[in-house]
Amino acid sequence: MNDYALIEKITNLIGSNNLFLDESSLTKNSMDAFGRFRNNPDAYKNGKVLAVVAPSSTQQVADIIKLANDEKIALMPYGGGTGVMGAITPTQDCISVDLKNMNRIRNISYEDKTATVEAGTILADLEFSLNQQDLMLGHDPYSVPIATVGGAISTNGVGYRASRYGSMGDQVLGLEVVLPNGKILKTPAVIKSSTGPSLNQLFIGAEGCFGIITQATLRVFRSPELRVFKSFLFDNFEDGFNAMTEMFSIGLKPALIDVSEEIPDPSSGSKTVMYLTFEGYTEEVKAQLTRTITICNQRNGKDAGESLAEHYWNTRHDSAYSYKKRFLNGTPEGTLSAEPRRLSEYPHVSIPISKVLDYRSQCKEIMDQRNMHIREYSCWTAPELFSMILVNVDVADESEKSNHESISPVVTEILSIAQNLGGSMEYVHGVGTKLVHLMPQELGNGLSLLRGIKYSIDPNNIMNPGRLGL
Ligand SMILES: Cc1cc2nc3c(=O)[nH]c(=O)nc-3n(C[C@H](O)[C@H](O)[C@H](O)COP(=O)(O)OP(=O)(O)OC[C@H]3O[C@@H](n4cnc5c(N)ncnc54)[C@H](O)[C@@H]3O)c2cc1C
């Protein structure tokens, strides 16, 4: 950034130690785990991160936002940079507001089962503090060691224990947010009120469009008395899926459930595994397990013991530790571009239970027509969450060109079908730059309503412009 007057103003607000202008910081804060070489190349033509600022207080966030309004410069909130949809790809020249210094745990109440934390707190740090008091967070994505509370709320992330504890958004009781006009908003941190629409919902899954979350009060949970693991093998996906829907119909609440059909390559056979973890108070855990065994046996499930599910549980954060080592602590751009990988996509749609199996058949047909391969189908945390790993077996090198000429159009087609069947194009990870072109179809005239709200608090359009199609 060459504007010395602006640099001086920012330095006066937050100090020179909290302003970063070096290439490595600018690159790191302009790219999430989606990576430059999976993104729409056009996204990178539009803008770059000019500076990274790391405020230490809500007031400093408000001061930065006021300055951005005066200078008409865009801001982009940055949590852990672990999103997988390109949601921190700059859509125009902007300043990245990195919440890493706002990582204090303000209060944990054992009695109320709440935690009040600053938005830049890493999920694993919060989990550790809660565990000291016989509590736990509940939200448990693979990315616990690297994602922040603010980022998880802003993507409404879904972890592997969501069937029992809900998504990150479900756990939000109250928020402190600095709005794009610089005003500080605090919503009441209550479990329920009947005093109009919940303002929290404006910020959950909003990818920072409506303000910067500085603090959150979250519902947390007692640590379980007992945890048990179990796995079943099924001859086909339908049997595993039907067992899962029956479990949910009668109100079973596993802590972890994943029904996956794994097909390593197009010529191999498939196997369907149900991975299960139950946790809670002892009698409940035992009762859930007993009834699950009955349901799975009735649907031809073969008891595969504990070890498969236990291994799944024990290794669930490994990919995040590896990501942290390879990218977050290194030079992301160089490392990512140097790695040719099999071209793949990992869509997670939300779809009514009655449409899941039909949707699966339609996706298979489309992939077969394109000579592509579906390596895995899964329903995890809920029968309505259907995910797939799609692979283009013909293309081994994940370059900009191959990504956008082969697999992206297929993903768009598959996501549009989910929308047309009454579902949503994404259950877990948000919109980012990856899915923004499908937002008009996703929200219909709801998109203009959101635009109206956005411009009423952000007339200069400084807060994450272009995000969510706003
Ligand atoms: C190895 C790996 C495993 C993963 N596993 C899962 C998983 O199991 N489940 C899952 O849901 N996700 C998973 N993810 C994706 C990712 O971790 C989540 O999307 C996470 O919620 C993003 O949090 P973050 O702090 O990194 O946010 P970022 O990537 O920094 O930001 C995400 C979006 O939120 C906005 N934002 C960030 N902080 C704030 C704030 N304080 N106020 C307003 N806006 C803000 C950003 O501008 C951006 O639009 C995984 C990612 C990796 C790399």
The ligand as a Gaussian input file, in Angstrom:
#p B3LYP/6-31G(d) Opt

LIG

0 1
 C       -8.430000     -29.499000       7.155000
 C       -9.750000     -28.789000       7.194000
 C      -10.871000     -29.437000       7.718000
 C      -12.111000     -28.774000       7.772000
 N      -13.183000     -29.419000       8.333000
 C      -14.361000     -28.763000       8.466000
 C      -15.481000     -29.398000       9.093000
 O      -15.423000     -30.546000       9.526000
 N      -16.630000     -28.686000       9.226000
 C      -16.721000     -27.392000       8.790000
 O      -17.776000     -26.767000       8.964000
 N      -15.688000     -26.789000       8.156000
 C      -14.512000     -27.429000       7.999000
 N      -13.459000     -26.808000       7.371000
 C      -13.641000     -25.453000       6.824000
 C      -13.339000     -24.319000       7.813000
 O      -12.520000     -24.741000       8.880000
 C      -14.629000     -23.700000       8.333000
 O      -15.339000     -23.120000       7.254000
 C      -14.411000     -22.663000       9.435000
 O      -15.663000     -22.390000      10.022000
 C      -13.772000     -21.376000       8.951000
 O      -13.290000     -20.682000      10.091000
 P      -12.069000     -19.652000       9.974000
 O      -11.868000     -19.053000      11.317000
 O      -10.893000     -20.282000       9.369000
 O      -12.698000     -18.557000       8.996000
 P      -12.075000     -17.854000       7.717000
 O      -11.755000     -18.869000       6.678000
 O      -10.982000     -16.935000       8.132000
 O      -13.314000     -16.971000       7.240000
 C      -14.497000     -17.548000       6.754000
 C      -15.502000     -16.429000       6.436000
 O      -15.922000     -15.814000       7.643000
 C      -15.594000     -14.412000       7.654000
 N      -15.171000     -14.114000       9.017000
 C      -14.150000     -14.687000       9.723000
 N      -14.111000     -14.179000      10.971000
 C      -15.111000     -13.262000      11.070000
 C      -15.585000     -12.404000      12.104000
 N      -15.017000     -12.365000      13.311000
 N      -16.656000     -11.592000      11.844000
 C      -17.257000     -11.613000      10.626000
 N      -16.842000     -12.392000       9.604000
 C      -15.791000     -13.227000       9.837000
 C      -14.511000     -14.255000       6.599000
 O      -14.526000     -12.942000       6.025000
 C      -14.928000     -15.301000       5.581000
 O      -15.955000     -14.778000       4.766000
 C      -12.213000     -27.453000       7.273000
 C      -11.088000     -26.810000       6.749000
 C       -9.874000     -27.466000       6.708000
 C       -8.686000     -26.752000       6.150000

